[in-house]
Amino acid sequence: MRIVDASGNEGVESERRGARYPATSDAAPSSRARSRAEGTFGNAPRARGAGKRRGAGEIAILVPPIRVMSVAEDPRVKGRVRVRCQAHGESVTLVIGASGVRAFNVRTGMTLDTVGWAALSREARVVHAQDAALRMLSTSRRSRRDLELRLRRRETDQSVIADALGRLDSIGLLNDDEFARAEAAAQLRNASRSSGAVTRRLRQRGIAADIAEAAVASAVDSEGVNDLERCEAAAEKRLRQLRSFDKGTAHRRLFGFLMRRGFSSDVIVATTRRLLDGWVQGGAGADGDDTDAETDD
């Protein structure tokens, strides 16, 4: 759900019976307002004395001067502060951090002009993105690129995302080097996966090439990885499904299978040469498999 502030920005939470609705009025939410809250936005109705119609996906805006009516700790989220602002009988509540309150010298009774409102509402967007990233990190390890791509679904301003991730980086919660080392070690525990495949997966997660290669090299040493042994183990398992084919077909399919696993061509050649020596079509273990494609684990 996108919650939009007076400048068409996200990260603003309206006060409405404890729920989050993207609107500025203190009246009970209509069915149309509820549909907007669920992500189906239309043109918001004109707020009496508060502004003008915006485009689809936006809501009625507050017009300065805007008065800060209250500043209170958020009872639901530690370290967050709810700043309730009002103009022309309409109100919104910005959720920011305690550091933001100090930085902007936010206090009850102060008046915000256009510049002050824009700055404070942007701070709310940064905090909103930061908290979303923290929730993602609490469920699994993620690279900076992972988080950036996911945050783009709820925040369109790249500078806001950069600020949010920068704050996490500054307190040590976002570190691609540590992420890469942990992921490389975890993936290399899968005996059928080569070091090359792990490097490729890290690159796909947005890890820089030098960081990915260093992480895999470190994990290979610590995990005692031997690509030749891994390749042979994976090949032997696959060959049990290829016994019904002639040697040429079995070789072609096995070679492609091992390439998709990320093993180097030298390792694959050595493995296939040894395992296919004396190949007998229709040997024990044939299962009649007739597919070229093989999905990686």
Contacts in CASP RR format, 6 or more apart in sequence:
PFRMAT RR
TARGET T0000
AUTHOR 0000-0000-0000
METHOD contacts of the structure
MODEL  1
MRIVDASGNEGVESERRGARYPATSDAAPSSRARSRAEGTFGNAPRARGA
GKRRGAGEIAILVPPIRVMSVAEDPRVKGRVRVRCQAHGESVTLVIGASG
VRAFNVRTGMTLDTVGWAALSREARVVHAQDAALRMLSTSRRSRRDLELR
LRRRETDQSVIADALGRLDSIGLLNDDEFARAEAAAQLRNASRSSGAVTR
RLRQRGIAADIAEAAVASAVDSEGVNDLERCEAAAEKRLRQLRSFDKGTA
HRRLFGFLMRRGFSSDVIVATTRRLLDGWVQGGAGADGDDTDAETDD
1 20 0 8 1.000
1 22 0 8 1.000
1 37 0 8 1.000
1 38 0 8 1.000
1 39 0 8 1.000
2 10 0 8 1.000
2 22 0 8 1.000
2 39 0 8 1.000
2 41 0 8 1.000
2 57 0 8 1.000
2 154 0 8 1.000
3 10 0 8 1.000
3 11 0 8 1.000
3 12 0 8 1.000
3 13 0 8 1.000
3 14 0 8 1.000
3 20 0 8 1.000
3 22 0 8 1.000
3 128 0 8 1.000
4 10 0 8 1.000
4 11 0 8 1.000
4 12 0 8 1.000
4 22 0 8 1.000
4 57 0 8 1.000
4 58 0 8 1.000
4 59 0 8 1.000
5 11 0 8 1.000
5 12 0 8 1.000
5 92 0 8 1.000
5 94 0 8 1.000
5 121 0 8 1.000
5 124 0 8 1.000
5 125 0 8 1.000
6 12 0 8 1.000
6 24 0 8 1.000
6 61 0 8 1.000
6 62 0 8 1.000
6 92 0 8 1.000
6 117 0 8 1.000
6 121 0 8 1.000
7 61 0 8 1.000
7 117 0 8 1.000
7 118 0 8 1.000
7 121 0 8 1.000
7 122 0 8 1.000
8 54 0 8 1.000
8 58 0 8 1.000
8 59 0 8 1.000
8 61 0 8 1.000
9 121 0 8 1.000
9 122 0 8 1.000
9 124 0 8 1.000
9 125 0 8 1.000
9 157 0 8 1.000
10 125 0 8 1.000
10 128 0 8 1.000
10 154 0 8 1.000
10 155 0 8 1.000
10 156 0 8 1.000
11 94 0 8 1.000
11 95 0 8 1.000
11 121 0 8 1.000
11 124 0 8 1.000
11 125 0 8 1.000
11 127 0 8 1.000
11 128 0 8 1.000
11 129 0 8 1.000
12 22 0 8 1.000
12 92 0 8 1.000
12 93 0 8 1.000
12 94 0 8 1.000
12 95 0 8 1.000
12 121 0 8 1.000
12 124 0 8 1.000
12 125 0 8 1.000
13 20 0 8 1.000
13 82 0 8 1.000
13 92 0 8 1.000
13 93 0 8 1.000
13 94 0 8 1.000
13 95 0 8 1.000
14 20 0 8 1.000
14 21 0 8 1.000
14 22 0 8 1.000
14 23 0 8 1.000
14 24 0 8 1.000
14 91 0 8 1.000
14 92 0 8 1.000
14 93 0 8 1.000
15 26 0 8 1.000
15 84 0 8 1.000
15 91 0 8 1.000
15 92 0 8 1.000
15 93 0 8 1.000
16 23 0 8 1.000
16 26 0 8 1.000
16 28 0 8 1.000
16 29 0 8 1.000
17 28 0 8 1.000
19 29 0 8 1.000
19 37 0 8 1.000
20 37 0 8 1.000
21 29 0 8 1.000
21 33 0 8 1.000
21 34 0 8 1.000
21 36 0 8 1.000
21 37 0 8 1.000
22 33 0 8 1.000
22 36 0 8 1.000
22 37 0 8 1.000
22 41 0 8 1.000
22 59 0 8 1.000
23 29 0 8 1.000
23 33 0 8 1.000
23 36 0 8 1.000
23 37 0 8 1.000
23 44 0 8 1.000
23 59 0 8 1.000
23 60 0 8 1.000
24 47 0 8 1.000
24 50 0 8 1.000
24 59 0 8 1.000
24 60 0 8 1.000
24 61 0 8 1.000
24 62 0 8 1.000
24 90 0 8 1.000
24 91 0 8 1.000
24 92 0 8 1.000
25 47 0 8 1.000
25 60 0 8 1.000
25 90 0 8 1.000
26 89 0 8 1.000
26 90 0 8 1.000
26 91 0 8 1.000
29 37 0 8 1.000
32 42 0 8 1.000
32 45 0 8 1.000
36 42 0 8 1.000
36 44 0 8 1.000
36 57 0 8 1.000
36 59 0 8 1.000
41 56 0 8 1.000
41 57 0 8 1.000
41 58 0 8 1.000
42 55 0 8 1.000
42 56 0 8 1.000
42 57 0 8 1.000
43 53 0 8 1.000
43 54 0 8 1.000
43 55 0 8 1.000
43 56 0 8 1.000
43 57 0 8 1.000
43 58 0 8 1.000
44 53 0 8 1.000
44 54 0 8 1.000
44 57 0 8 1.000
44 58 0 8 1.000
44 59 0 8 1.000
44 60 0 8 1.000
45 60 0 8 1.000
46 52 0 8 1.000
46 53 0 8 1.000
46 60 0 8 1.000
47 60 0 8 1.000
47 61 0 8 1.000
47 88 0 8 1.000
47 90 0 8 1.000
48 88 0 8 1.000
49 63 0 8 1.000
49 88 0 8 1.000
49 90 0 8 1.000
50 60 0 8 1.000
50 61 0 8 1.000
50 62 0 8 1.000
50 63 0 8 1.000
50 87 0 8 1.000
50 88 0 8 1.000
50 89 0 8 1.000
50 90 0 8 1.000
51 60 0 8 1.000
51 61 0 8 1.000
51 62 0 8 1.000
51 63 0 8 1.000
51 88 0 8 1.000
52 61 0 8 1.000
53 60 0 8 1.000
54 60 0 8 1.000
54 61 0 8 1.000
60 90 0 8 1.000
62 85 0 8 1.000
62 86 0 8 1.000
62 87 0 8 1.000
62 88 0 8 1.000
62 90 0 8 1.000
62 92 0 8 1.000
62 117 0 8 1.000
63 87 0 8 1.000
63 88 0 8 1.000
64 87 0 8 1.000
64 112 0 8 1.000
64 113 0 8 1.000
64 114 0 8 1.000
64 117 0 8 1.000
65 87 0 8 1.000
65 111 0 8 1.000
65 112 0 8 1.000
65 113 0 8 1.000
66 85 0 8 1.000
66 86 0 8 1.000
66 87 0 8 1.000
66 111 0 8 1.000
66 112 0 8 1.000
66 113 0 8 1.000
66 117 0 8 1.000
67 85 0 8 1.000
67 86 0 8 1.000
67 87 0 8 1.000
67 109 0 8 1.000
67 110 0 8 1.000
67 111 0 8 1.000
67 112 0 8 1.000
68 83 0 8 1.000
68 84 0 8 1.000
68 85 0 8 1.000
68 106 0 8 1.000
68 107 0 8 1.000
68 108 0 8 1.000
68 109 0 8 1.000
68 110 0 8 1.000
68 111 0 8 1.000
68 112 0 8 1.000
69 84 0 8 1.000
69 85 0 8 1.000
69 86 0 8 1.000
69 91 0 8 1.000
69 108 0 8 1.000
69 109 0 8 1.000
70 82 0 8 1.000
70 83 0 8 1.000
70 84 0 8 1.000
70 108 0 8 1.000
71 81 0 8 1.000
71 82 0 8 1.000
71 83 0 8 1.000
71 84 0 8 1.000
71 101 0 8 1.000
71 106 0 8 1.000
71 107 0 8 1.000
71 108 0 8 1.000
72 81 0 8 1.000
72 82 0 8 1.000
72 84 0 8 1.000
73 79 0 8 1.000
73 80 0 8 1.000
73 81 0 8 1.000
73 82 0 8 1.000
74 80 0 8 1.000
74 81 0 8 1.000
74 82 0 8 1.000
74 95 0 8 1.000
77 95 0 8 1.000
77 131 0 8 1.000
79 97 0 8 1.000
79 98 0 8 1.000
80 95 0 8 1.000
80 96 0 8 1.000
80 97 0 8 1.000
80 98 0 8 1.000
80 127 0 8 1.000
80 131 0 8 1.000
81 95 0 8 1.000
81 96 0 8 1.000
81 97 0 8 1.000
81 98 0 8 1.000
81 100 0 8 1.000
81 101 0 8 1.000
81 106 0 8 1.000
82 93 0 8 1.000
82 94 0 8 1.000
82 95 0 8 1.000
83 93 0 8 1.000
83 94 0 8 1.000
83 95 0 8 1.000
83 96 0 8 1.000
83 101 0 8 1.000
83 106 0 8 1.000
83 120 0 8 1.000
84 91 0 8 1.000
84 92 0 8 1.000
84 93 0 8 1.000
85 91 0 8 1.000
85 92 0 8 1.000
85 93 0 8 1.000
85 94 0 8 1.000
85 112 0 8 1.000
85 117 0 8 1.000
85 120 0 8 1.000
94 120 0 8 1.000
94 121 0 8 1.000
94 123 0 8 1.000
94 124 0 8 1.000
95 124 0 8 1.000
95 127 0 8 1.000
95 128 0 8 1.000
96 106 0 8 1.000
96 120 0 8 1.000
96 123 0 8 1.000
96 124 0 8 1.000
96 127 0 8 1.000
97 123 0 8 1.000
97 127 0 8 1.000
100 106 0 8 1.000
100 123 0 8 1.000
103 123 0 8 1.000
104 116 0 8 1.000
104 119 0 8 1.000
104 120 0 8 1.000
104 123 0 8 1.000
106 120 0 8 1.000
112 120 0 8 1.000
122 160 0 8 1.000
125 155 0 8 1.000
125 157 0 8 1.000
125 160 0 8 1.000
126 160 0 8 1.000
126 163 0 8 1.000
126 164 0 8 1.000
126 167 0 8 1.000
127 164 0 8 1.000
128 154 0 8 1.000
128 155 0 8 1.000
129 151 0 8 1.000
129 154 0 8 1.000
129 155 0 8 1.000
129 160 0 8 1.000
129 161 0 8 1.000
129 163 0 8 1.000
129 164 0 8 1.000
130 164 0 8 1.000
130 165 0 8 1.000
130 167 0 8 1.000
130 168 0 8 1.000
132 150 0 8 1.000
132 151 0 8 1.000
132 154 0 8 1.000
133 147 0 8 1.000
133 151 0 8 1.000
133 164 0 8 1.000
133 165 0 8 1.000
133 168 0 8 1.000
133 174 0 8 1.000
134 168 0 8 1.000
134 173 0 8 1.000
136 142 0 8 1.000
136 146 0 8 1.000
136 147 0 8 1.000
136 150 0 8 1.000
137 147 0 8 1.000
137 168 0 8 1.000
137 173 0 8 1.000
137 174 0 8 1.000
141 179 0 8 1.000
141 182 0 8 1.000
141 183 0 8 1.000
142 179 0 8 1.000
143 176 0 8 1.000
143 179 0 8 1.000
143 180 0 8 1.000
143 205 0 8 1.000
143 206 0 8 1.000
143 207 0 8 1.000
144 165 0 8 1.000
144 169 0 8 1.000
144 174 0 8 1.000
144 176 0 8 1.000
144 206 0 8 1.000
145 205 0 8 1.000
145 206 0 8 1.000
145 207 0 8 1.000
146 205 0 8 1.000
146 206 0 8 1.000
147 165 0 8 1.000
147 174 0 8 1.000
148 161 0 8 1.000
148 165 0 8 1.000
151 161 0 8 1.000
151 164 0 8 1.000
151 165 0 8 1.000
152 158 0 8 1.000
152 161 0 8 1.000
155 161 0 8 1.000
165 174 0 8 1.000
166 174 0 8 1.000
168 174 0 8 1.000
169 175 0 8 1.000
176 207 0 8 1.000
176 208 0 8 1.000
176 211 0 8 1.000
177 211 0 8 1.000
177 215 0 8 1.000
179 207 0 8 1.000
180 202 0 8 1.000
180 207 0 8 1.000
180 211 0 8 1.000
180 212 0 8 1.000
180 214 0 8 1.000
180 215 0 8 1.000
181 215 0 8 1.000
181 218 0 8 1.000
181 219 0 8 1.000
183 198 0 8 1.000
183 201 0 8 1.000
183 202 0 8 1.000
183 205 0 8 1.000
183 215 0 8 1.000
184 198 0 8 1.000
184 202 0 8 1.000
184 212 0 8 1.000
184 215 0 8 1.000
184 216 0 8 1.000
184 218 0 8 1.000
184 219 0 8 1.000
185 219 0 8 1.000
185 222 0 8 1.000
185 223 0 8 1.000
187 193 0 8 1.000
187 197 0 8 1.000
187 198 0 8 1.000
187 201 0 8 1.000
188 195 0 8 1.000
188 198 0 8 1.000
188 216 0 8 1.000
188 219 0 8 1.000
188 220 0 8 1.000
188 223 0 8 1.000
188 225 0 8 1.000
189 223 0 8 1.000
190 297 0 8 1.000
191 230 0 8 1.000
191 233 0 8 1.000
191 234 0 8 1.000
192 230 0 8 1.000
192 233 0 8 1.000
192 234 0 8 1.000
192 237 0 8 1.000
192 261 0 8 1.000
192 297 0 8 1.000
193 230 0 8 1.000
193 261 0 8 1.000
193 262 0 8 1.000
193 296 0 8 1.000
193 297 0 8 1.000
194 227 0 8 1.000
194 230 0 8 1.000
194 231 0 8 1.000
194 261 0 8 1.000
194 262 0 8 1.000
194 263 0 8 1.000
194 264 0 8 1.000
194 267 0 8 1.000
195 216 0 8 1.000
195 219 0 8 1.000
195 220 0 8 1.000
195 225 0 8 1.000
195 227 0 8 1.000
196 216 0 8 1.000
196 262 0 8 1.000
196 263 0 8 1.000
196 264 0 8 1.000
197 261 0 8 1.000
197 262 0 8 1.000
197 263 0 8 1.000
197 296 0 8 1.000
198 216 0 8 1.000
198 219 0 8 1.000
199 212 0 8 1.000
199 213 0 8 1.000
199 216 0 8 1.000
200 262 0 8 1.000
202 211 0 8 1.000
202 212 0 8 1.000
202 215 0 8 1.000
202 216 0 8 1.000
203 209 0 8 1.000
203 212 0 8 1.000
207 215 0 8 1.000
219 225 0 8 1.000
227 263 0 8 1.000
227 264 0 8 1.000
227 267 0 8 1.000
228 267 0 8 1.000
228 270 0 8 1.000
228 271 0 8 1.000
230 263 0 8 1.000
231 258 0 8 1.000
231 261 0 8 1.000
231 263 0 8 1.000
231 267 0 8 1.000
231 268 0 8 1.000
231 271 0 8 1.000
232 271 0 8 1.000
232 274 0 8 1.000
232 275 0 8 1.000
234 257 0 8 1.000
234 258 0 8 1.000
234 261 0 8 1.000
234 263 0 8 1.000
235 254 0 8 1.000
235 257 0 8 1.000
235 258 0 8 1.000
235 271 0 8 1.000
235 272 0 8 1.000
235 275 0 8 1.000
236 275 0 8 1.000
238 253 0 8 1.000
238 254 0 8 1.000
238 257 0 8 1.000
238 258 0 8 1.000
238 294 0 8 1.000
239 250 0 8 1.000
239 254 0 8 1.000
239 275 0 8 1.000
240 285 0 8 1.000
240 287 0 8 1.000
241 287 0 8 1.000
241 288 0 8 1.000
241 289 0 8 1.000
242 249 0 8 1.000
242 250 0 8 1.000
242 253 0 8 1.000
242 254 0 8 1.000
242 289 0 8 1.000
243 250 0 8 1.000
243 281 0 8 1.000
243 282 0 8 1.000
243 283 0 8 1.000
243 284 0 8 1.000
243 285 0 8 1.000
243 286 0 8 1.000
243 287 0 8 1.000
244 281 0 8 1.000
244 282 0 8 1.000
244 286 0 8 1.000
244 287 0 8 1.000
244 288 0 8 1.000
244 289 0 8 1.000
245 253 0 8 1.000
245 281 0 8 1.000
246 281 0 8 1.000
247 276 0 8 1.000
247 279 0 8 1.000
247 281 0 8 1.000
250 276 0 8 1.000
250 279 0 8 1.000
250 281 0 8 1.000
251 272 0 8 1.000
251 276 0 8 1.000
253 292 0 8 1.000
254 272 0 8 1.000
254 275 0 8 1.000
254 276 0 8 1.000
255 268 0 8 1.000
255 272 0 8 1.000
256 294 0 8 1.000
257 294 0 8 1.000
258 267 0 8 1.000
258 268 0 8 1.000
258 271 0 8 1.000
258 272 0 8 1.000
259 265 0 8 1.000
259 268 0 8 1.000
260 294 0 8 1.000
260 296 0 8 1.000
261 296 0 8 1.000
263 271 0 8 1.000
END
